[in-house]
Amino acid sequence: MDKINGNLTTSSVSYEDFKANDGKVVSIHGYIHRIREMTGFAFVIIRTATETVQCVYAPEFSDYRWDERLCEEACVRVTGKVVGSLDAKGNERFELQIHGIEILSLPAEGLPIVINKKQLDNIQLNTILDLRPISMRNPKERAIFKLQEGIQRGFREYLISQNFTEIHSPKINFAGAEGGTNVFKLDYFGKQVYLAQSPQLYKQALVGVYERVFEIAPVFRAEHHDTSRHLNEYISMDFEMGFINGFEDIMNMETGALKYIMNLLKTEYKKEVELLRADIPEITDIPAIKFMDAKKIIMEKFKYKPTDMKDFDPEEEQLLGKYAKKEFNSDFIFITHYPSRKRPFYTMDDPSDPEYTLSFDLLFRGLEITSGGQRIHDYNMQVEKMIKCGMNPEEFETYLMLHKYGAPPHGGLGLGLERLTMHLLGCKNVREATMFPRDINRVTP
């Protein structure tokens, strides 16, 4: 807390703040979350940026008298004396005895939904999303995205500790990084350009500069999916690393990052974890099995007949998640060596069997959250694969600069932030873990 005009003031408060200022007069600001009027006094719950604080109004505390304009969601500054006490279980708690309330603004009308409960009960997801600027004021809703901040923070902190450099690649590109048709086209001063599917081409270029790079940024996919797991704009946490000995180096780096993230959530985001009842996994080593071996497990162990031998459907992913938990006691499993036909043009084929690639996906509790692998770093090999994929290498002249003028063995991955958050919290729909979702039906608010 900082000292202003003789009072202690803060935009966010904690148990430690109040404990350090027990018996002192402080000022806090926030929203009136709830008013509970009693006989001769009233409880006023203030919602700050991080906590809800119980304040008590009674005429004997000061000369201040209740203002009848006060209502829920009014923005206020409250001055009062910090008073400690013990609750029914003997735990120490603090509240503010109100000496004054300054009204900063009043709502023009009542809220369309009730937000001052622990969670938004019996409200349809579409309503929650339509009213996102309001619904996120609910403590549980805002905790989702505070925890999501922790995921991004952990990713960033771990990679910086491993000598990665953070980059920011352009989101308006001359071509789609992944190929295919799932790109958003833009009229760019009379030219056709595309929204970025991935920072892939730029990550690879910068491996030749910094050796290890990462980015946390939106990517765009023009896919006509309307499912509980797909978005048309999402946050991808990407990294690329050079001078690797094999694609296993990439998997090991992701394992280290996930360990760090989960530990950070359990220690520094404990309040959000408890409020959301998030099931934070313990990670030691993450098991890995090859693509075709995984298909055999699905067919022989689970008696499930796949319809696509180049990829997994959602049911197969769920079965592999169950397998990983039962056989390895792991919430995660790497699936490696995907078919070459299913992977992008920059993916390196397995020298021992070119029908498959040195690539992987990471499944978390039966849901794919990561795709990655080793990239082609030889110029002639990359040009040959582009031609094989029906691409014109001349249109990728700037991309091929890396390869033409010397590229180290390298690889990387992209990790979907919203999907990871969704599964950590046990959400049924990825939109619950997306602040302002963009899908085939939604571009507001």
C-alpha positions in Angstrom: 0.0 0.0 0.0 1.2 3.5 -0.8 0.7 6.5 1.4 -1.5 9.3 -0.1 -2.9 12.3 1.8 -2.2 10.7 5.1 -4.1 7.6 4.3 -2.9 4.2 3.1 -4.4 3.5 -0.3 -4.3 0.7 -2.8 -5.9 -0.6 -6.0 -5.7 -4.2 -4.8 -5.6 -5.6 -1.3 -4.5 -8.9 0.3 -4.5 -10.5 3.7 -0.9 -9.4 4.1 -1.8 -5.8 3.3 -4.4 -5.7 6.0 -2.3 -7.6 8.5 0.4 -5.0 8.1 -2.1 -2.2 8.6 -4.2 -3.6 11.4 -5.7 -0.7 13.4 -4.7 1.9 10.8 -7.0 4.0 8.6 -6.7 3.1 4.9 -8.4 3.9 1.6 -9.4 1.4 -1.0 -11.2 1.8 -4.2 -13.3 -0.5 -6.4 -16.9 -1.5 -7.0 -19.7 -2.1 -4.6 -20.1 -5.9 -5.1 -22.9 -6.4 -2.6 -24.8 -4.5 0.1 -26.4 -6.4 3.0 -28.4 -4.1 5.2 -28.9 -5.2 8.8 -30.7 -3.6 11.8 -28.6 -0.5 12.7 -25.6 -1.4 10.4 -24.7 -2.7 6.9 -22.1 -4.9 5.3 -20.7 -3.4 2.1 -18.6 -5.8 0.1 -16.1 -4.0 -2.1 -14.6 -5.7 -5.2 -11.1 -4.5 -5.9 -8.9 -5.5 -8.7 -7.9 -8.7 -6.9 -10.1 -9.3 -3.9 -13.5 -8.7 -2.3 -13.2 -6.8 1.0 -15.9 -6.8 3.7 -16.5 -3.3 5.0 -18.9 -2.4 7.8 -21.0 0.7 8.1 -22.4 1.8 11.5 -23.1 5.3 12.7 -20.8 5.0 15.7 -17.7 4.4 13.6 -17.5 8.0 12.4 -19.5 11.2 11.4 -20.1 9.7 8.0 -23.8 9.0 7.2 -25.1 6.5 4.7 -25.7 7.9 1.2 -29.0 6.6 -0.3 -27.5 6.7 -3.8 -25.1 3.9 -3.0 -25.9 0.7 -4.9 -24.3 -2.4 -6.3 -21.7 -1.7 -9.1 -21.2 1.9 -8.0 -17.5 2.9 -8.2 -16.4 4.2 -4.9 -13.4 5.1 -2.7 -13.8 3.8 0.8 -11.9 5.1 3.8 -11.9 3.1 7.1 -10.1 1.5 9.9 -8.7 -2.0 9.5 -10.0 -4.3 12.2 -8.8 -7.9 12.8 -10.9 -10.7 14.3 -11.2 -14.4 14.3 -13.9 -16.3 12.3 -15.8 -19.3 13.6 -12.9 -21.7 12.7 -10.4 -19.5 14.5 -8.9 -18.1 11.4 -7.7 -14.5 11.4 -9.7 -12.1 9.1 -9.9 -8.4 8.5 -12.6 -5.9 7.7 -12.9 -2.2 7.2 -14.9 -0.1 9.6 -16.2 2.6 7.2 -15.3 6.2 8.0 -16.3 7.6 4.6 -17.5 6.6 1.1 -16.7 8.8 -1.9 -18.9 8.0 -5.0 -16.8 8.1 -8.1 -19.6 7.0 -10.5 -23.0 5.4 -10.4 -24.4 2.8 -12.9 -27.1 4.2 -15.2 -29.2 1.1 -14.8 -29.3 -2.2 -13.0 -27.2 -5.2 -14.2 -28.8 -7.6 -16.7 -27.4 -10.6 -14.8 -26.5 -11.3 -11.2 -22.7 -11.3 -10.8 -22.2 -11.0 -7.1 -22.3 -14.8 -6.4 -19.3 -17.1 -6.5 -20.2 -18.2 -10.0 -22.7 -17.4 -12.7 -25.5 -19.8 -12.0 -28.0 -21.0 -14.6 -26.9 -18.5 -17.3 -26.4 -19.7 -20.8 -22.9 -19.4 -22.2 -24.0 -17.2 -25.1 -25.4 -14.8 -22.6 -22.2 -14.8 -20.6 -20.3 -14.1 -23.8 -22.7 -11.4 -25.0 -22.2 -9.6 -21.7 -18.5 -10.3 -21.3 -17.5 -6.8 -20.0 -20.1 -7.3 -17.2 -19.9 -11.1 -16.7 -16.2 -11.0 -16.2 -16.7 -8.9 -13.1 -17.9 -12.1 -11.4 -15.0 -13.4 -9.2 -14.9 -16.9 -10.7 -15.1 -15.6 -14.3 -12.3 -13.1 -13.8 -10.2 -15.8 -12.0 -10.2 -17.9 -15.2 -8.2 -15.2 -17.0 -6.0 -14.4 -14.1 -5.0 -18.1 -14.1 -4.6 -17.8 -17.8 -2.2 -15.0 -17.2 -0.2 -17.3 -15.0 0.1 -19.9 -17.9 1.5 -17.2 -20.2 3.8 -15.8 -17.6 5.2 -19.3 -16.8 5.8 -20.0 -20.5 7.6 -16.7 -20.9 9.6 -16.9 -17.7 10.8 -20.5 -18.3 11.9 -19.8 -21.9 13.7 -16.7 -21.0 15.5 -18.7 -18.3 16.5 -21.1 -21.2 18.0 -18.2 -23.2 15.1 -17.7 -25.6 14.4 -14.2 -27.1 10.8 -13.0 -27.3 9.7 -11.8 -30.7 6.7 -10.2 -32.4 6.0 -11.4 -35.9 3.6 -9.7 -38.3 0.0 -10.8 -38.5 -0.5 -9.7 -42.2 1.4 -12.1 -44.4 2.0 -12.7 -48.1 1.1 -16.4 -47.8 -0.3 -18.9 -45.3 2.4 -20.6 -43.2 0.5 -23.9 -43.1 -0.6 -24.0 -46.7 -4.2 -25.1 -47.5 -7.3 -23.0 -47.7 -8.0 -22.2 -44.0 -6.6 -18.7 -44.3 -8.4 -15.3 -44.0 -7.9 -13.3 -47.1 -7.5 -9.5 -47.0 -7.6 -6.7 -49.5 -4.3 -4.9 -48.8 -4.2 -1.8 -50.9 -5.3 -3.8 -54.0 -3.2 -6.9 -53.1 -4.4 -10.1 -51.7 -2.7 -11.0 -48.4 -3.6 -13.2 -45.5 -4.0 -13.2 -41.7 -1.3 -15.2 -40.0 -2.1 -18.9 -39.4 1.1 -19.1 -37.4 4.3 -17.2 -36.8 6.1 -20.2 -38.2 8.0 -18.7 -41.1 9.3 -15.8 -39.0 10.2 -18.0 -36.1 12.4 -20.1 -38.4 14.0 -17.0 -40.0 14.9 -15.7 -36.5 16.5 -19.0 -35.4 19.3 -17.8 -37.7 19.6 -14.7 -35.6 18.9 -15.5 -32.0 19.0 -19.3 -32.1 16.1 -19.6 -29.7 12.9 -17.5 -30.0 9.3 -17.5 -28.7 6.1 -15.6 -29.2 2.7 -15.4 -27.4 0.2 -13.9 -29.9 -3.0 -14.4 -31.8 -3.3 -16.7 -34.8 -6.2 -17.0 -37.3 -7.7 -20.0 -38.9 -10.5 -19.7 -41.4 -12.0 -23.1 -40.5 -15.8 -23.6 -40.6 -15.8 -25.6 -37.4 -18.6 -24.9 -34.9 -17.5 -27.2 -32.1 -16.7 -26.9 -28.4 -12.9 -27.0 -29.1 -12.4 -24.7 -32.1 -11.9 -21.0 -32.5 -11.1 -18.9 -35.5 -8.8 -16.6 -33.5 -6.8 -18.0 -30.6 -3.6 -17.3 -28.7 -0.7 -19.5 -29.7 2.3 -19.9 -27.5 5.1 -20.7 -29.9 8.8 -21.4 -29.7 11.6 -22.3 -32.1 15.1 -23.5 -31.2 18.2 -24.1 -33.3 21.1 -26.5 -33.2 19.0 -29.3 -31.9 20.2 -32.9 -31.9 16.7 -34.2 -32.7 13.0 -33.4 -32.3 13.2 -34.9 -28.8 15.0 -31.7 -27.7 11.8 -29.8 -28.5 9.6 -32.2 -26.5 12.0 -32.0 -23.5 11.9 -28.2 -23.6 8.1 -28.3 -23.6 8.1 -30.7 -20.7 10.3 -28.3 -18.7 8.0 -25.4 -19.6 4.9 -27.2 -18.5 6.5 -28.3 -15.2 7.4 -24.7 -14.5 3.9 -23.4 -15.5 2.1 -25.9 -13.2 4.4 -25.1 -10.3 3.8 -21.4 -10.8 0.0 -21.8 -10.8 0.1 -23.9 -7.6 2.3 -21.4 -5.7 1.5 -17.9 -7.0 -2.0 -18.4 -8.3 -3.2 -20.5 -5.4 -6.2 -18.3 -4.8 -7.5 -18.7 -8.4 -6.7 -22.4 -8.4 -8.8 -22.9 -5.2 -11.6 -20.7 -6.4 -11.8 -22.5 -9.7 -11.1 -25.9 -8.2 -8.5 -26.4 -11.0 -7.0 -29.8 -11.2 -3.3 -28.9 -11.7 -1.3 -32.0 -12.9 1.9 -33.3 -11.5 4.5 -33.7 -14.2 7.6 -35.8 -14.1 8.4 -37.2 -17.5 5.9 -37.2 -20.4 5.6 -40.6 -22.2 5.8 -40.8 -26.0 4.5 -43.3 -28.5 4.6 -43.4 -32.2 1.6 -42.6 -34.4 1.1 -46.0 -35.8 1.6 -47.6 -32.4 -1.1 -45.4 -31.0 -3.4 -46.5 -33.8 -2.8 -50.1 -32.9 -3.5 -49.4 -29.2 -6.8 -47.8 -30.2 -7.8 -50.7 -32.4 -6.6 -53.6 -30.3 -6.9 -52.4 -26.7 -10.1 -50.3 -27.1 -11.7 -52.2 -30.1 -12.2 -48.8 -31.9 -12.1 -48.7 -35.7 -10.5 -45.5 -36.9 -11.9 -43.8 -40.0 -8.8 -41.8 -40.8 -5.3 -43.3 -40.7 -3.6 -40.0 -41.1 -4.9 -38.3 -38.0 -6.9 -38.9 -34.8 -10.5 -38.0 -34.3 -11.7 -36.6 -30.9 -12.8 -40.0 -29.7 -9.3 -41.5 -30.4 -7.7 -38.6 -28.5 -9.9 -39.4 -25.5 -8.9 -43.1 -25.7 -5.2 -42.2 -25.8 -5.7 -39.9 -22.8 -7.2 -42.8 -20.8 -4.4 -45.0 -22.0 -1.7 -42.5 -20.8 -3.4 -42.2 -17.4 -3.7 -45.9 -16.8 -0.4 -47.1 -18.2 1.9 -44.2 -17.2 -0.2 -42.3 -14.6 0.3 -39.2 -16.8 -2.2 -36.5 -17.9 0.0 -35.9 -20.9 1.2 -38.0 -23.8 3.3 -37.2 -26.9 2.3 -38.8 -30.1 5.2 -38.8 -32.5 6.0 -39.6 -36.2 2.8 -38.3 -37.8 2.3 -39.2 -41.5 4.1 -36.8 -43.9 0.8 -36.2 -45.8 -0.7 -34.7 -42.7 2.1 -32.3 -41.7 3.1 -28.9 -43.2 5.6 -28.5 -46.0 8.4 -27.4 -43.6 8.3 -30.6 -41.5 11.3 -32.9 -41.8 10.6 -36.4 -43.0 12.0 -39.3 -41.0 15.1 -40.4 -42.8 14.4 -44.1 -41.9 10.9 -43.9 -43.3 9.9 -40.8 -45.3 6.3 -41.7 -45.1 6.4 -40.3 -41.6 7.8 -37.2 -40.0 10.0 -36.1 -37.1 7.0 -34.4 -35.6 4.6 -34.8 -32.6 1.4 -33.7 -31.0 0.9 -33.4 -27.2 -2.4 -34.6 -25.8 -3.5 -33.3 -22.4 -6.2 -35.4 -20.8 -7.4 -36.6 -24.2 -7.2 -33.3 -26.1 -4.5 -32.1 -28.5 -2.9 -28.9 -27.2 0.4 -28.8 -29.1 1.7 -29.5 -32.6 5.5 -29.4 -33.2 8.5 -31.1 -34.7 11.8 -30.7 -36.5 11.9 -28.5 -39.6 13.7 -29.0 -42.8 16.9 -26.9 -42.7 18.5 -28.0 -46.0 17.8 -25.6 -49.0 17.5 -28.3 -51.7 15.4 -30.6 -49.5 13.0 -27.8 -48.7 12.6 -26.7 -52.3 12.0 -30.4 -53.3 9.3 -30.8 -50.7 7.6 -27.5 -51.7 7.4 -28.7 -55.3 6.1 -32.1 -54.1 3.4 -30.3 -52.1 2.4 -28.3 -55.3 3.9 -25.1 -54.1 6.0 -22.6 -56.1 9.3 -22.0 -54.3 9.7 -18.6 -56.1 6.7 -17.3 -54.1 8.6 -18.1 -50.8 11.9 -16.4 -51.7 12.1 -14.5 -48.4 11.3 -17.6 -46.4 14.0 -19.6 -48.2 16.7 -17.1 -47.4 17.2 -18.9 -44.1 17.8 -22.2 -45.9 19.8 -20.7 -48.9 22.3 -19.0 -46.6 22.8 -21.6 -43.9 20.3 -22.9 -41.3 21.0 -24.9 -38.3 19.0 -28.1 -37.4 16.0 -26.6 -35.7 12.4 -27.2 -34.7 9.6 -25.9 -32.5 6.0 -26.0 -31.6 2.7 -24.1 -31.0 0.7 -24.5 -27.8 -2.9 -23.4 -27.7 -3.5 -21.2 -24.7 -7.2 -21.5 -24.5 -7.3 -25.2 -25.0 -4.8 -25.7 -22.2 -6.8 -23.4 -19.9 -10.0 -25.1 -20.8 -8.8 -28.6 -19.9 -7.0 -27.4 -16.7 -10.4 -26.1 -15.5 -12.5 -28.9 -16.8 -14.6 -26.5 -19.0 -16.9 -28.1 -21.6 -16.3 -25.4 -24.2 -13.2 -23.6 -25.2 -15.1 -20.3 -25.3 -15.4 -20.4 -21.5 -11.6 -20.0 -21.4 -11.5 -17.3 -24.1 -11.9 -13.7 -23.0 -13.6 -12.4 -26.2 -14.1 -15.5 -28.5 -14.1 -15.2 -32.3 -15.7 -18.1 -34.1 -17.9 -18.5 -37.2 -20.8 -16.9 -35.4 -19.3 -14.4 -33.1 -17.3 -11.1 -33.7 -18.8 -9.2 -30.7 -18.4 -7.8 -28.2 
